[in-house]
Structure formats: C-alpha cells, structure tokens
Amino acid sequence: MNLKDLLQKVSHTDPPTRLEDVLLMPLSKFRKAGLLCRVPCDHLTGGDYYIASSEKEAAVGRAECHKS
C-alpha cells in the first residue's frame, strides 16, 4: 500500500465547536477526531485529567501536566 492509498483512508472531520457535540460524540468518532480534552477535577485530585483521541494527543496532555 502506498502513501496515497493510506491518505485516502484517513477521514478528516472539523473539530467540534460546542461542548455538547463532544459529549454526544460516539467513541468511534472521538477516536478519529484528534481531540485532547482537559477535565478539571479539583474535588478528587486537585488537578486536571486529559482525555485524548490518540497517543499523539495524549503526549500533548502529558507535556501540559509536566509544565505545572
């Protein structure tokens, strides 16, 4: 399989602009969306959690955590 074939299989969607769109998104769509969501969680840990679509976005979340 060549690069052109692989790129045709990638589905690109515009990122959601409303919180409701993210909350109602099926996991199959979230996985392809390339999102990193920060969830404040002061009542449990006093910090934030990150929910990532893929390992790429998770790496960004980990970098954000280590900035503090």
N, C-alpha and C positions, 0 to 999 in steps of 0.2 A: 504494500500500500504506500502510495507517495503522499507528500505533504498536501497537495491539492485535494486529494480524497479525504484526508483527515480533517482539513479545514471545512469541507462541506458538511461534515458530520457534526460540527460544533454549532449548537444553537445559541444565538445571541438574543438576549432579551434586554429591554431597557430596565434599569433598576426601578423598583417601586418608589413612589414619592410619598406614600402615606403609610403610617404605621399599620392601619387596618389591612392594607394589601400584604404586608409581611406576615402579620398574624394569621391571615386566612390562606396563605400560600401553602400548597401541598409540599411535603418534604422533597418529592421528586423535582419540583420546580425550584425549591430553595437550593438544592444541591447544585443546580446549573446556574444559579443567579449571580454567583461571585460576591456574596454579601458577607460582611462582618458586622454583627450587631452587638453593641455594648449594652449590658443589662446591669444597672446599678443594683447592688444587693447589700445595702448597709445593715439591714436587720439580721443578716446571717453572718457575714464575714467582715463587714466594714469596708468592702471593696467592690469591684466590678467583676462580672463574668462576661466572657465573649462567646458568642455562638457564631461559628464560621461555616460557610458553604463548603470549603475545601481546605486542604492543608496549606495552600498558598495564603488564604485569608487568615487561617489560624496563626501562621507565622507573624503576620502583621499584629494580630491581637497579643501574642506573646511579647513582641517588641514594645507594644504600648504599655503592657503590665510592668516591664522592666524599666521603663522611663521614670516611674514614680519613685 
